[in-house]
């Protein structure tokens, strides 16, 4: 395994006993106001979007009668022979020139008040494809620094903007950032004053082959979307402060880097490397105190060191804390610690940071597979894009959490964050619920030999690791460009760069091996010469991981996995079979014997720029409504053994809508039980054991093979129950699950009657709708009969929605049902209060739903 061993700590750790007098002094000292302030910077923005060259020309003519030929949407592809500095200078010149002609024309125009996160435009098309907003938009905000902060260290942190952002403070150009998926900071020191200040951010999401992932949007397998689509923060610190790793540009350093090592059930060493900077002219003695707090027991361990920082200098200090009998992090027990970093100067607390960390030991070997804390663990994973319809990538923290909560509840223990670093709230929430992550750099089927592209890939690797390195949920670092075939030397260099940023033996890279003769990934992704043919083994000493399965191999763009509720129950069953058949295959010993786990493609349906419709590859659709395959995976959870965050229990799910059929057919029941009894109109049909037939060939991959043949389940935790020769009768179909002879779960399906009404339900997942001007949830209208049964075969009824109170609708107001359900996206305004959603349909009356919003 190509791993760089860590060096010993740079400074010897001083023991707690020797520092008792110093600790007593710190405890007795009364800290003045904490100098570090992190202020939410998401509100009171304005947006102006340049929708077309004609719009800008009209704005110029209206303002001063001058004519202007806009540079809007003119793609410039730089020659790969140009040096990196020339390309960066060209990009900056384009932004500066654009600003000089664009902004004066729009400065007095009608700007839209918005809150972050925000797309440049709320798209009304379900899949905006290439009709989505592509171009230039401007964000601006007037702000005041906190009182007394003008002479301190100040900056604005943006978590993400798509994908080239250029910032001005009080009319002065400050910085430009290229890349849509990682943070950047706008320095304010020397650029602001007491009183009102203005920031303007020009955001350009046009194609740029020099910015990873680089592939032009029209050929992308997902959408870039637009805008300042993640949150922003105003940060104020003292002149002596803990650096930000984004700005520090220090290999394996900057900020606070917490690295557990020598981990066992008996003890662990937590190595903490901290970088401090002194912006003052004079040197200063400081005390750096690290406190490790067990979040459950509140037990504390402390390390303290004295030092002197020269004026204008930056210094790195390494401390170490030994933790006896550590509470180890795992998916079933996500124990967390809080690291409190304090910087004291003359008995005054000048800076403080708090962050949650976890202690866990990782091991990947071909012989032992994946081991977490010295125990084998099979990775049961899925993939997730970060987008919604209508709002694109502009998801709030609450929206992210609802998405991830569904994944954990479905029985997955791992998510590959395809194909880019996602919002910081994703990692924090996954730390807390025990959901392991694969963290990828931006990349998809594209490589540019230009020097600047390669440098930006390496920069993405470093910045992603610096941002996410303290999260225990990240167990795999994907530092390859997804499905891209650069030279082997580039892939090997990518792994080396990653290990430079995170030294030690508790860090593992992952990546593609397609078309390679040699790579240096710690966990190479499995590849094959043809679908389900002879596997390639590029790194014969390493374990493998199947990072995508369940979609493309079953018919390519016309995969039989890609279905919606509108396609009907047989199509949904076929999709579920595809996932079952392959998951069973990959879990067995005969196919990839070195495979440590797999990840479905994907959990949620998504979008491709190359398609005019949604790409329906998921187990849950774009409106967050589960398909049959969702219940297949959920049935793999144990019935009686608690799983953290999953709220699992004995379950049965009838994958059938019990609609009229002329011929006897199959009824599939997903359950985590020993036996299932099936009843028709309360008459027992039969009780049977789980499917236990042989593993067989799939059949024709393009035409669906031989689904639900009673086999292909031997390597599943809980095989399904396939009942054959079931004749339809109107009424009810009931499944009862048994464990050790006792009934433990039941479900009843009613054959649908005539539609009589609509019913409304919100999709908050128990996470309240935040009244922040950006948070949004789906509201679903179900077309039902008199018994409350959804008319699943209805794909024609139109439902009209309206919203009153503290919210608005950011999707079309009239929706045609899909499988009996119509959905809209409702966003909360700022301030708190009640949102009332009304749905109506001809002949079905009206339905109201009240949603409480939570004021921030």
N, C-alpha and C positions, 0 to 999 in steps of 0.2 A: 504494500500500500504506500503510495507516494505521499507521505505526510511529514511535514517539518516539525521536529520536536521543539517544544517551547524552551526558552531560556529560563534560567533561574531569575527570581524577582530582582529588579535593579537595586532595591534597597532592602536591607535586612528588616524584617518585621519586628517591631518592638512589642514585647509581651504586655498583656493587660496588667500584670502585677507590677511591672516596672513603671507603669504610667499612671498609677493610682493618684498621685498628687496632681498631675496634669488634668486628669479626668475630673477630679473634684473641682478644680478651678473652672473648667468649662461648664460643669453643672451649676455652680454657684453664679456664674456670670449671667446677667439678664440680657438676652439678645435684644438688640434694637430691631427696628423693622427689617424684615428679611429683604435684602436688596433685589433678589431675583423675583421679577413679576412676569408671569406668562398670562397675557390678556387675550381673550377671544377676539379675533379680528375679522369675524365673518359677517358682521352686520353693517348696514348703512353704506353699501356700495352702489355705484351706478354703472350701467352697461350701455355701450353703443356698439352695435353690430353692423359691419359693412357687408350688407347682403349682396351687393353687386357693384360693378364699376359704375353703372348708370346712377345708382343711388348716391355714390360719392360725388359724381359729377354734378348732380342736381344740388347737393349740399353746397358745393363750391360756388356754383352759379347763384344760388339764392343768397349766399353770404356776401360775395363781392364782385360777382359778374365775371370772374376769371374762369377760363376753361382749364381742365386738368385731365390728362390721360392717366388713369390709375394703373398702378402695377399689380392690381388685384388679380390673384389666381394665375399669375405667370410663373410657371415652374422653371427653375434654373437647376440644371444638373451639372455639377462641377466636375471637371476632368479629374480623374484619379491621379494624374501626374502633379496636380497642384499640392503644395505642402499644406499641412494642417493649419498653420497660422494664416495662410492666405484664405483658406475656406472660412475660418472663423471670422476673419476681418470682413470678408464679403457678406456673410450673414449679418454681421453687426451693421455694416454700411446700409444694407437693404432696409433694416429696421429703422435706422436713424433717418434715412431719406423718406421712408414711408411716413414716419411720425411727423416730419417737418411739413409734409404736404397734406396728410390726412387729418391730423388733429386740429389744426386751425379751422378746417372746414366743418368739423363736427362739434367743436367745443361748446357752441351755443345751441346745438340741436337738442331734440327731445331725447334725453337719456332715461333708461328704464331703471327704477330702483330695484335692487336685488339683494339677496343674502347668499353667502357661500355655504356649502359647495353649490356650483351653478354651471349648467351647460351654456354655451354661447346662445343656444336656441333650444327651447322645448320642442322636440320633433313630434309632429302629429301623425306621421306615418308609423305603422308598427315596426317596419324595418326601413329606416330612411335610406339605406344603401348609399349610393353615390349622390342621392338627392339630399342627404343630410348636410348640415352646415359645414362648409369648407372655405376657409378664408381667414379674415382678420377681424378681430373685435378688440374693443378697449374697455377696461375696467378702471374706475377711478373712485377715490375715497378721500374725504377730508378727515383728518384725525389730529388729536392732541396727545402729546406724551404725558405719562403720569406726572403729577406735580414733583418738581425737583429732579427730573430725569434727563434734562437736556445735556447735563455734563456727565452723564453716565454712559455705559455701553448699551446701545439699542440696536435692534434689528427686527425685521419682519420675516417670519418663516412661512413659506408657502409649501404645503405638502405635495402639491402637484398641479400643473397647468399643461394643457395639450396644445402644441408640444414644444414651441419655442416662445419663451416669454421674455419681454424686454421691459425694464422698469425705469421710471423717472420719479425723482422726489423733488417737489417744488420746481418742476420744469427742467431739472438737471438729469441727464442720463447717468444711471448708476451701474446697471449690470444687465447681462443677457444670459439666459439659461436655455440650453438646448436639451430636450428630453422630457417626455411627458409623464414619466412614471416615478420619478424620484424627487426629493425636496430640493429647494434652493432658498437661500437667504438674501435679503436685500439689506445691506448695511446702512444704518442711519447716522452713524457718528460723523459729525462735521457736515451733515447734509440737512439737518432739521434745526428748528429753533423753538423757543417758547411760543405758545399760541398755536394757531391752526397751521397744519401742514397738509400737503396733497401728494398722494401717490397715484401714478398712472401706470397701468400695466397693459402693454400691447401683446395680445396672444395670437399666434399664427399657427394654425393646424394644417396648412397646406403640405402636400407631399414634400419630403426632404430626404433624399437618399443618403445623406450624411448623418442622419439622426436615427439611431436604432429605435424601433425595428427596421425602419428604412424602406420597407416595401411600399410602393404606391398603393393608396387606399383601394383603388378599383380591383386590385388583385389580392387583397388581404382576406384572411380567414376569420377576421373579426373586425370591429369598427374602432377607429381612433376616438370618435366622438369629439368633444370640444370644450373650451372654456377653462376657467379656474375651478376645476371640478372637485377639488379637495379643500380642506379647511386651511385657515391662515391664523397666525399668532403674532402678537407684538410682544417681544421679549426685552426686558430691561434688567441689567445687572450692574453691579458695582464695577469700578475700574479693575479690580482683581476678581476674576471670575473663572468658572469652569467652561472650557471651550465647547463649541458645538462641533461634533465630528464632521458635519457636512463642510464646514469652513476650514477645519484644522488641517485637512489634507495630510494626515499623519498615518503612516502605515501601522496597522494594528494599534492605533491609538486615537487620541482626540476624545474629548468628553470623558465619560466614565465607562470603561470597558470591564465588565464583570465576567470572569472566566473560571467556572468550577473545574477542578481537576483532582486526580487521585481519589475518585469517588467510589465509595462502598457503603454498605449498610452501617458500618461502624464509624466512618468519618469521611469528611471531604474537606478539601482546601479550596477556598474561594479567593482567587487572585483578582485584585481590583487595581486597574491602572487608570490613573486620573491625570488629565492635562489641565494645568492652570496657566492663565495668562495675566500679566500685569501691564495695563495700559498707562499707568502713571509713570512719571519721569523718574521717581526715586524708588530705590529698592525697599522691600518691606518684608519683615518676618511674618509668617502665617502659620497657623496650625490646621492641618488637614485631618479631619475625623471621619472615619467610615463606621457606620453602625449597620449590622445585619440583623434584621428583625424577622422572626418566624411569624408569618401573618396569622397563623392559627393560635399559637400559644403565647405570642408576644414576647418570647424569650429574646434577649439581646446579646450580641457579641460585638466587640468594638476594637478598632485599631486606630491609633493616633500617631501622627508624625509631625515634627517641627521642621520648618525649612525657611529659607529666605529667597524671595523671588526678586531678581534685579529689575530695575525699571525698563519697561518695554520688552521684557523677556517672556518666554514660554518655557514651562518645565513639565516633565512627566515624572510621576511618582508611582511606584508599585507597592501595594500593601497586600497582606495576606491574612486571612482569618480562617482558622481551623474550626470546623463545625463537627462536634461529636454527634453521632447517631442522627444524621441529617434526615429531614422529611423529604423524600425524593419525589420528583415530579413525574407523573405518568398520566396517560389518558383516563385511567380509572381513579386516580388520586392526584389531581393537579395541585399539589402543594406549592405554595409560593412564599418567597421571602421578599422583604422590602429592604433595599439598600438605600440608606440615607447618607449622602455625602455633604459634609459641612466644611466651609472654609471660614476660619476665624482670624481676625486681625485686631490686635489690641483689645481683646475681650469683646469684640463686636462681630456678629455673624454677618459676613459680607456676601456669602453665596451659599445656596443649599439646593440640592436636587434629590428627588425621591423617584425611585423606579422599582418595579417589581421584577424579580428574577426567579429562576428555578434551578434546582440542582438535579441533574439527571445524567446518567452515563449511557453513551451510545456505542454500539458495536455493530459493524457490518462485515461479515465474513461469508465465504462460500460454504464453509462447513457448518457454521452455526446459524446462518441467516442473520436476520435483524434481532438484536438483543437490546432491550431497554432495561437499565439497572440490573444487568446480568441475568435477565429472564427473556426467553424467546417470545417474540410478538410478531404475529402475522400482520402486515400492513393491509388494511381493507380501505381503499382510497377512492377518491373521485376527483374530478377537475371542476374548477369554477372560474368563469369570467366574472368581472366586477360590475357588469352593466345591467340596467333595467330598460325596458322600452320607455320612450318619451323623455326620460331625463338622462339617458346615456350612462356615463360613468359618474355622474354627480350624485353619489349616494352619501347620506349622512352616516355617522357612526351607528345610529340606531338601525338604519336600513341594513348596514353590513351585519350587525349582530343578529337581526332576524334571519338573514340568509344563512348564517353559519349555525345558528341554533337548529334550523331545520335539518342541516346536514348531520350534525351530531345525533339528533333524535332519530335519524334514519338508520343509524348503526355504523356509520363510517368513522374511522379513527384517524384519517389522514386526508388532507386536501392539497392538491397541487394547484398553486395560484397561477393559472395559465393566463397569458404567457408573459408575465411582467410582475414587478413588485406591486402589491396592492396597498390600500390605505392603512396607516399605522394602527387604526382602531381594530383592524382585522386581527393583527398579531396579539394585541393586548387581550382581546376577547377570547381568542383561541388559547392563550396561556391560562385563562381562568376556567374554561370549560373542558380542557384536556383534549384539544383537537390538534393533532400533529400537522405540520405544514412542510411542503416543498416550496422553496422560495426561488423563483426564476428571474433572470435578467430579461429585459425586453428583447424579443427576437422571434421571427417567424419566416422561415423559408426565404431568407434573403441574406446575402453577404456582399459587402462593397469592399473591394480591395484598396479603396482610398485609405490613406494613413489616418485621416481624422475619424473615419468610421471605426477603425480598429481601436484607436485610442479611446473613443467614447464607449466602446464595449468594455474595455478594461476599467474605465472610470465607473461604469454602471456596476460592475462586479464589486469594486471597492466601496462605492457609496451605498449599495444595497447591504453589504455586510456591516458597514459602520452603522447604518440605521437600525438593522434588525438583529444584531449579534447577541443582545442580552435577552432575547425571547426564548424561553425553553421550548416553545411549541415548534420552532424551526429545527427540524431534524435532518433536512436534506437541502443542499444549496445547489440549485440548477444554474450553473454558470456557463452553459452552452447556449448557442442560438438555436431555438427549437426548429427541428427538421431542416437544418441548414448544413451544408457540407463544405466548410472551409478546409484549409490544409490541416493535416494532423498536428503540425507544429503550432497552429493557432489554438487548437483545442487544448493541447498540452500546456501552452502558456496561460490559458484561461484558468486552468486548475492551479497552476503555480501561483498566479496572482491572488487567487482566493485563499490559498493556504498562507500566503504572506500576511493577509489581513486578519486571519484567525489562526494563530499558531497553536500547536498542541495536538493531542490525539482524540479530541472529542468533537471534531469538525469534519464533515464529509461532503465532498462535491459530487454532483451527478450531472449526466449529460448524455446526448445522443451519440451513437456509435455508427450511424449510417455511413456507408461508403468509406469507412476508416480502416486503416491497417493497424493503427495503434492509437489509443487514447490513454489518458491518465486519470480518468474519473475514479473516485472511490466507489461509487455506485453507478456503473454504466447501465444505461437503459437497454433493455433487451431489444434486439432488432432481428429481422428475418429476411430471407431471400425472397419469399413470397408469402402471402397470407397463410398461416398455419402450415407452412412448409418447413424446411430444415432451418433451425435457428442458427444465427451467426453468433459466434462467441469470440468477440474481438479481444476481450480481456479475460483469459481463461482462469485467472486466479481470483477474480472479484465476483461478488454476488451480482445479481441482476434485478431489475425492477421494470415492470410493465406499466409505463406511465400513461397509456391511453388504450382502452379497449371498449368494444361494445357498439361501435358506430360504423366507421368507414369500411371495415372489412366485410360488412354485410350488404354490400351493394353500392359502395362509393357515395356519390352525391344523392343517389336514390336509395340509400340504405333503408332496409325495412325496419331499422331502429327509429328512424325519423318520422314520428307520428304525433298527431294531436288528438284530443278528445273528439274532434270532429270526424276523425277517420274511423271511429267506432271501436267496439270492444275487441274484435278479432285482431285489428291492427295493434291495439295496445298490448294484447297478449303476445303477439309476435315480437314486439319490441322487448317485452319482459323476458321472453325466451332467449333472445340474443344475449342479453346480459347474463342470464342464468347459465346458459350453455358454456359461455366463454369463461365466466368466473369459476365454474366448476373445473373446467379444463386447466386453468392457470393455477388453481389451488392444489391440483394433484401432482404426484411426483414424476409423471411420465413425460410431461411436455418440456417445461423449462425447470429442470431439477434444481437449478441454482437461484430460482426466483424467490425473492423475499416478500413479494406482495404485488398488488396491482391497483390501478385507479381507472374508474370508468370515465369514458368521454360521453357525456359529462353529467353533472348533477342537474343543472338548469339548462333549458333550451336557450339558444343564443342567436347571434346575428353574424352573417358573413357579408362582406361587401360584394362578393361575387354572386349573391343570391337576392332575388327580389322579395322573397318571403323569409319568415323566420326559419332558423335551422333547428329542427325539433329533435335533437339528439339526446335530450336529457331524460331523467326520471321525474323531473318536475318541470312544468311548462314556464313560459316567460312571465305568466301572471302568478306564479308560485303555487299552482294547483298540482297536486301529485298525480302521476300516472300509475298504472298497475305495477311497473317495475320498482317504484318507490316502496311499495308494500312488500315486494320480494326481499329487498335489502333489509327492511325493518324486521322482517320475520327471522333474519339471521341472528338477531340479538337473543341472548338467553332469556328464558321465561321467568326464572326465579332468582337469578343472580343479578344484583343491581349493577347497572352501568352508569357511571357518572355522566350527568347531562342528558341521558337518553330517556329517562323516565320509563324504562322498558318494563313490560309485564307480559303475562300470557296473552297471545293475540291470535285471532283468525281473521282473514280477509278474503272474501269471495271476489275473485277477479272476473266478475260477470255482472251485467246490468239486468239480467233476467228479462230480456226482451223476446218477442215472438220468434220462434225458429221452426221450420218445417220438418227438419230431420233431427234425430238424437245427436247430441254432441258432447264435447268435453266441458267440464266445469273444473276450474283450477282454484284451489284454496291455498293461500300462503299462511303458514302457521308455525309457531315455535313449540308445538305440542307433540305428544307421543302418538296421538290418534285423532282423527276428525270424523265426526258423524255428519252426514248431509241429509237434510229433511226438505221435502217438497210439500208445501201446505200442511206442515206439521206431521207429515207421514215420513218415517225413516226410509230413506232410499238404501243407504248402507253406511257402515263405519269401516274405515280402512286405515292402514299404516302409511307412513310417508313413502313417496316414490323411491324405489330401490333397484330399478333396472340397470342394465349395463351402460357404460359410457360408449357412445357411438359417434360415428362421423356426422357432421352437421348436415351434409347434403349440399344442395345448390345454394351457395352463399348469396347469390343475387335474387333468389326466389323464395327465401325463407326456410329452406331445409325441411326438417321433419319435427315440428315443434311439439312439445309435451308428449313425448313417447313413453313416459313413465320411467325414464332413466336420466342419465347425465346429471346426477345429483349426489354421487357418492362422496364427493369431497366438500359438500356443503354442510354447514353447521345444522341447518334445518331444511331438508328437502321439502318441496311443495307436495301437495296432495292432488293428484290428477284423477278425477272421477270421470269415467267414460260411459258412453251410451245413456246420457241423461236427456230425457224427453221434456220439452218445455210444456208447462201448464201455467195459465195466469194465476197470480197469487204471490206466494212467498217462497223464497229459497233460504234455508237457515243452515249455518254451519256451527257446530259445537266442538270445541277443542278439549281434549282430555290429557291430563298428565297423571301417570300412575293410577289410571282408572277413574279419576275424579274430573268432573267438568270444571274448566277454569276460564273459558272464554267463549263468547257467542257473538255471531253477527247475523242479521236478517236483511235480505235484499227483497224489495217489493217490485213486482213488475209495474211499470209506470202506466198511469191512466191518462185522462185528458188534462191538459194544462189548465189550472184555475187561478194561479196567483204567482207573484214573485216574492222571494225572500232575500234579505240583505245580510251580509256578514263581512266584517273587516278582517284584515290579515295582520294584526299587530303582533301575533306570536307571544303575547304576554309582555311585550316591551312597548310601553306607552308611546303614543305619537307626540313628538317633541314640538312645542310651539316656537320654532326657531326660524321660520321662513323658508326652510329647505326640506325638512323631514317629510316623508310621504309614505302612504300605505295603499295597497290595493283594496278596493271594496268590490265584492262579488255579488252579483244578482243571480239567483238561481230560479229558473222557471220550474215550478213544481205542480204536482197534482194535489187533490184534496187531502191526501195522506202525508204530504210533505216529501214525496219522492221526486227527485230531480228527473226531468225529461231528458235523459242523456242523449237521445237520438235527435234532439231538436238542434238544428244548425241554421235556422231561418228567422226565428223570432227576434225582433228588434226591441231593445230596451233603451229608454231615454233617461238620463241621469241629470240631476241638478244638485247644487251644494249651497247651503246657507250657513251663516255664522263665521267662525274663525278659520275658514279654509277656502280652497279653490280646487278646481279640477284642472289637471294639466295633461289630460288625454281627451280624445274625442268624446263628446257628450252622448252620442247615439251609437250604440254598439250592437252588432249582431251576435247572438249567443253562439258559443262553440261547445258542443256537447252539453247543451242546456244551461251554460253559465256565461254571463257577460261580465266583464271587469273594467273598472276605471281606476286611475291613479289619483288619489286625493292628497293634496299638500296642505300642511298646517301653516297658517300665517303666524306672525310673531305676536306674543302677548298672552296666549292661553285662552281657554274658553271651550265652548262646545261647537262641534261641526255636525250639521245635520245633512245627511245624504238621502235624497229621494230618488227612487227608481220607479218608472211606470212603463207599462206596455199595453197596447191595445187589447181590450178584453180581459186583462189580467189585473187591473187596478193599480194602486200605488203601494209602495212600501217605504218606510222611513227607518233610518239608522242614525243613532246619536253616538258620536265619538268624542270622548274627553281628550283634550290636549293638555300637555304638561308644560307649564311656563318654566323657562330656563332661569 
